[in-house]
Amino acid sequence: QVQLVESGGGLVQPGGSLRLSCAASGSIFSINTMGWYRQAPGKQRDLVGTITSGGRTNYADSVKGRFTVSRDNAKNTVYLQMNSLKPEDTAVYYCNAQVADRLSFTYREVWGQGTLVTVSS
């Protein structure tokens, strides 16, 4: 069984920075795309940014130029560096990955439990 565990959420002032981490663990054969989504209260879960195993990134327009997704393939970990944070960035941030385990060798989508980011003065 593969799990994703996020860390790094918390309270930050507007204009501040925060870095989220998400580590995949378990019987992992291969990880394809990894990324981050977020869900604000009363809203749907939306894409923040993704990164392929080769390092190609994709971002939501609302975070371009402020957020950076990166990954360490050796550690099966994806990061989200968030700069110039705004109150509207307040949400639960979820890690997502396409993972093939050593039992089925079939890629499936795995989600983390979510970590709360609150941007407020």
C-alpha positions as CSV (number, residue, x, y, z in Angstrom):
1,Q,0.0,0.0,0.0
2,V,1.3,3.5,-0.9
3,Q,0.8,6.5,1.3
4,L,1.4,10.2,0.8
5,V,2.2,12.3,3.9
6,E,2.2,16.1,3.7
7,S,3.9,18.5,6.1
8,G,4.6,22.1,6.4
9,G,1.2,23.8,6.6
10,G,0.4,26.5,9.1
11,L,-0.4,30.2,9.6
12,V,1.5,32.8,7.7
13,Q,1.0,36.5,7.2
14,P,0.1,38.0,3.8
15,G,3.2,38.4,1.7
16,G,5.0,35.6,3.6
17,S,6.3,32.3,2.4
18,L,5.7,28.7,3.3
19,R,7.1,25.4,2.0
20,L,5.0,22.2,1.9
21,S,6.5,18.7,1.6
22,C,4.9,15.4,0.6
23,A,6.6,12.1,0.9
24,A,5.4,8.9,-0.7
25,S,6.1,5.6,1.1
26,G,5.2,2.0,0.8
27,S,5.8,-0.6,-1.9
28,I,6.6,1.8,-4.7
29,F,7.6,0.6,-8.1
30,S,7.4,4.0,-9.9
31,I,5.9,7.4,-9.6
32,N,4.8,9.4,-12.6
33,T,3.3,12.9,-12.1
34,M,3.2,14.4,-8.6
35,G,1.4,17.6,-7.6
36,W,-0.6,19.8,-5.4
37,Y,-4.3,20.7,-5.3
38,R,-6.2,22.9,-2.8
39,Q,-9.7,23.2,-1.5
40,A,-10.9,26.4,0.2
41,P,-14.0,26.3,2.4
42,G,-17.2,25.8,0.4
43,K,-15.3,25.4,-2.9
44,Q,-14.2,22.6,-5.1
45,R,-10.7,21.1,-5.1
46,D,-8.6,22.9,-7.7
47,L,-5.2,22.3,-9.3
48,V,-2.2,24.3,-7.9
49,G,0.7,22.7,-9.8
50,T,2.1,19.5,-11.0
51,I,5.5,18.1,-12.0
52,T,6.3,15.1,-14.2
53,S,9.0,12.6,-13.4
54,G,11.1,14.4,-16.0
55,G,10.6,17.8,-14.3
56,R,8.0,19.4,-16.5
57,T,5.7,21.7,-14.5
58,N,2.2,23.0,-14.9
59,Y,0.6,25.7,-12.8
60,A,-2.8,27.3,-12.2
61,D,-2.8,30.9,-13.4
62,S,-3.6,32.1,-10.0
63,V,-0.2,30.9,-8.6
64,K,2.1,31.4,-11.6
65,G,5.2,33.4,-10.6
66,R,4.5,32.9,-6.9
67,F,4.5,29.1,-6.3
68,T,7.1,26.5,-7.4
69,V,6.6,22.8,-7.5
70,S,9.7,20.6,-7.3
71,R,10.5,17.0,-6.6
72,D,13.3,14.7,-5.4
73,N,12.9,11.5,-7.2
74,A,15.4,9.7,-5.0
75,K,13.3,10.5,-1.9
76,N,9.9,10.1,-3.6
77,T,9.1,13.6,-2.4
78,V,7.4,16.6,-3.9
79,Y,7.6,20.1,-2.6
80,L,5.5,23.3,-3.0
81,Q,7.3,26.6,-2.3
82,M,4.8,29.3,-1.8
83,N,5.9,32.9,-1.9
84,S,4.0,36.2,-1.8
85,L,1.1,34.5,-0.1
86,K,-2.4,36.1,-0.2
87,P,-5.4,35.6,2.0
88,E,-7.1,33.9,-1.0
89,D,-4.5,31.2,-0.9
90,T,-6.0,30.0,2.4
91,A,-7.1,26.4,1.8
92,V,-6.4,22.7,2.6
93,Y,-3.6,21.7,0.3
94,Y,-3.5,18.1,-0.9
95,C,-0.7,16.2,-2.4
96,N,-1.4,13.9,-5.4
97,A,0.7,11.3,-7.2
98,Q,0.3,8.7,-9.9
99,V,1.9,5.7,-8.4
100,A,2.6,2.1,-9.5
101,D,3.2,-0.3,-6.6
102,R,5.3,-3.5,-6.7
103,L,2.2,-5.7,-6.5
104,S,0.1,-4.6,-9.5
105,F,2.7,-2.5,-11.5
106,T,-0.4,-0.4,-12.5
107,Y,-0.5,3.3,-12.0
108,R,-3.2,4.7,-9.8
109,E,-4.0,8.0,-8.2
110,V,-3.1,8.5,-4.6
111,W,-4.0,11.4,-2.4
112,G,-2.5,12.7,0.9
113,Q,-4.6,13.6,3.9
114,G,-4.2,17.4,3.4
115,T,-2.5,20.2,5.3
116,L,-4.1,23.5,6.2
117,V,-2.5,26.7,5.0
118,T,-4.0,29.9,6.5
119,V,-2.9,33.3,5.2
120,S,-4.0,36.0,7.6
121,S,-2.7,39.0,9.6
